[in-house]
Amino acid sequence: MDIRRQVAAAAGSPVIDIAPLGGGCVSVVYEARLGDGRRIVAKADESGSDTLATEAFMLRYLAERTALPVPAVVAVDGGVLLMEYVEGDSRFDGAAEEDAAERLAALHALTAPTFGFERDTLIGGLRQPNRPTAGWLDFFAEQRLIYMAGEAARAGRLPAATRARVERLAGHLDHWLTAPAAPSLIHGDVWTTNVLARGGRITAFLDPAISFADAEIELAFIGLFGTFGRAFYQRYHALRPIAPGFFEERRDLYNLYPLLVHVRLFGGSYVGQVERVLADYGF
């Protein structure tokens, strides 16, 4: 792939300078400076899949229908996605954490009649099924836990016995979970390098994995890799009270899904983390 030529064609402007950036599970990410003065980010994917088109759809959906700050899509053309360059880094002080809480609380206030979404989306470049479903426990069991355990097993990264344990746990979710009052729109992949901040404000949320879900699954994932801390949760709770038992009972169960995503992508130590969660819940 001649990335310089492809970016120039998609942007409608010659590329003055282009260099790789960090990030991207299935795509190579570049920063480019164009002849017309624009500074953009380009994602390239040679797999021939529709992952970049799906990412562009999710970014446009959030930009058009929510107040969540996301990079504007400049163009998507086959194997390249061009986005505006957003200033910021992934270091968050207390003010930035509180700003993130306010922005995500507002996002979670957006609802839909069913769980899921109007189309399948992506998480970490992987297909994320979203068949509209009336019941949250059915949706989380079938289209999150059972589906991703199956994908990880088919990729040879999750032992068959562990997959069976996930499936058994999925049949008993009502021991710990109840359906929220309404489905909430979630970003779906809020971890440190998918968020940018500057001057105590969030400048962009990157790499969305959107769906309508229980907002607690977003809160759980934020804690899994320590994206935000106490300031975030305190401010969020002031805006949208977190029901008792989340940290003690439900957080780790909800984090089983992103852990399975990581097993599918990377294998390794994430398998042990999945097995520890299963054991903690008696499976």
C-alpha positions, 0 to 999 in steps of 0.5 A: 500500500502506498499510504502517501498516495492513498491519503492524498487521493482521499483527502484531495490534497498532497501529503507534505509529511506523514509518520506512524502514530502509536495505537490501532489493533488491526490498523496502522495509524499515521499523522499526516500534514497536507498541502492545504494546511490540514493536519489529519490522522489516517488509519490504514487497513489492508485486510479488505474488510469493512472495519474502517467504514464501520468505525467512520459510521460510529464516529459520525453517529456520535458526532451527529446525535450526541455531544460526546467529543469525537474526531470529525471524519474527513473521508473514508475510502476503501482501506483508509480512514481520515480523521481530524487531528485532535490535540491532547494526550492520555494523561488525566488530572482530577478536572479531566476525570470529572469532565469525562464523567459529565460527558459519559453521563450525558451519553448514557442518558440517551436511550433506545427501545431495545438493547443492541443497535441498528447494525453490528459494530466493532470492538478492537477491530472485531465484529460486535453483534447487536441484534436488537433484544428486549431483555438485557440479560439475554443480550449480555449472555448471548451477544456478548459473553457467549459470542465472544467466548466462541470467537476466542475459542475458534481462534484457538485462544480460549480452551474449550473447557473455559468456553463451556464455563463461560456458557454456564455462567451466562445461564445464571446472570440473574443471580447478580444482574438485573435489567436497567430502567432503559438501555443507555448509549455507550461508547463501549471502549473507554480505556486510557489511549482511547481518550485525549485531554488537554487543560483539564478537559476531554478533547476526544473519545477515540475508537468507539464500540457503540451499542445500547446497553447497561451503562454499568458495563462502561463503568466497569471497563473504565476501572478494568485498566484504571482509565479513570479513578475516584474523581470520575466515579464520584462525579458520575455518581452525583449525576447518575447514581450508581446502584449499590453492589456495583463495585462489590458484585457486578463490576467484575462480571461485566468485565468478563466481556472485555477480558474475552475480547482481549483473549480473542485478540491477544490470548496469553495472560488474559485467559487466566484473568477470565478463569479467575473471574469465572471461579470468583462467581462459582464457575 
